[in-house]
Amino acid sequence: MLLVDSREKAVTKKVIAALVPDSSVIALACADFLLFDQDGHSLGIERKTASDLLGSLSKKMVNGNVRLDDQLERMAEEYTHRLLIVEGWPMYDTKTRKLSTRTRDTNVAGTSSTVSPASTSCWASR
């Protein structure tokens, strides 16, 4: 069973519904996608663009934690396994000393996207 967070973009929900007919859209507490197997194991998937990742690393929560740490800790409490997918590349300009991000254009299932599989990094945790 695949669950999709209700806050995902409409095009993402539409593509997943077409590819995975038994998927459902609900408000997930701390992931973008959630997979369950027949034994009750869960895989929480958090997807971030490179720019969102940089923002999550720099933003502090009320409890003092970095936003990304807070998200990953909540996922560790909720799910058997966790996966963080980062789309795009962080870029550092040595002349301006600024950090930015870059993505590539691709076309997935007839939709426009700024991410290609070659520009995606994944980290998994048990």
C-alpha positions in Angstrom: 0.0 0.0 0.0 1.3 3.5 -0.9 0.1 6.5 0.9 0.7 10.0 -0.5 0.7 13.1 1.7 -2.3 15.4 0.8 0.1 18.4 0.7 1.9 17.0 -2.3 1.5 18.9 -5.6 -1.6 17.9 -7.6 0.5 16.7 -10.6 2.5 14.3 -8.2 -0.8 12.9 -6.8 -2.2 12.5 -10.4 0.9 10.6 -11.7 1.1 8.3 -8.6 -2.6 7.5 -8.9 -2.1 6.5 -12.6 1.0 4.4 -11.8 -0.2 2.9 -8.5 -4.0 2.3 -8.6 -4.2 1.2 -5.0 -2.5 4.3 -3.6 -4.4 6.7 -1.3 -4.0 10.4 -0.5 -4.1 11.3 3.2 -2.5 13.9 5.5 0.8 12.2 6.7 2.3 13.4 9.9 6.0 13.4 8.9 6.7 12.1 5.4 5.7 12.8 1.8 5.1 9.1 1.0 4.5 6.0 3.1 4.8 2.4 2.0 3.6 -0.6 4.0 4.4 -4.3 3.4 2.2 -7.3 4.4 4.2 -7.7 7.6 3.4 -4.2 8.9 6.8 -2.8 8.1 6.7 0.8 7.0 9.0 3.0 4.8 8.6 6.8 5.3 9.9 8.7 2.3 10.8 12.4 2.5 11.5 14.1 -0.8 13.2 17.5 -0.9 14.6 19.7 -3.6 18.2 20.8 -3.1 17.0 24.3 -2.2 14.5 22.9 0.3 17.2 20.8 1.8 19.4 23.8 2.3 16.5 25.7 3.9 15.8 22.7 6.2 19.4 22.7 7.3 19.5 26.4 8.1 16.1 26.8 9.8 15.8 26.2 13.5 12.7 25.0 15.2 11.2 26.3 18.4 12.9 23.4 20.3 16.3 24.5 19.0 16.6 21.6 16.5 17.5 22.1 12.9 14.3 21.6 10.9 15.7 18.6 9.0 16.8 16.9 12.2 13.4 17.4 13.6 11.7 15.8 10.5 14.1 12.8 10.5 13.7 12.2 14.2 9.9 12.2 13.9 10.2 9.7 10.9 12.5 7.5 13.0 9.8 7.4 15.7 7.0 6.7 13.3 8.4 4.3 10.6 10.4 1.1 10.5 12.6 2.5 7.7 13.2 6.0 6.4 14.4 7.3 3.0 15.4 10.9 2.2 15.4 11.7 -1.5 17.2 15.0 -2.6 16.4 16.3 -6.1 19.0 18.6 -7.7 22.5 19.8 -6.8 23.6 22.4 -4.3 26.1 24.8 -6.0 28.6 27.1 -4.4 29.8 30.2 -6.3 33.3 31.0 -5.2 33.1 34.5 -6.7 29.8 35.6 -5.0 30.3 33.2 -2.1 26.6 32.2 -2.4 25.0 28.8 -2.3 22.4 28.0 -4.9 20.8 25.0 -6.4 20.5 23.6 -9.9 18.1 21.0 -11.5 17.7 19.5 -14.9 14.6 19.5 -17.0 12.9 16.2 -17.8 9.5 14.9 -18.8 7.9 12.3 -16.6 4.6 10.6 -17.7 3.6 13.7 -19.7 4.3 16.2 -17.0 6.9 18.9 -16.8 9.5 18.5 -14.0 12.8 20.1 -13.1 14.3 16.8 -11.9 15.9 13.9 -13.7 16.9 10.6 -12.1 20.6 11.5 -12.7 20.1 14.5 -10.4 18.6 12.6 -7.5 20.5 11.4 -4.3 19.0 9.1 -1.8 19.9 8.3 1.9 18.2 5.4 3.7 18.1 4.6 7.4 17.1 1.6 9.4 
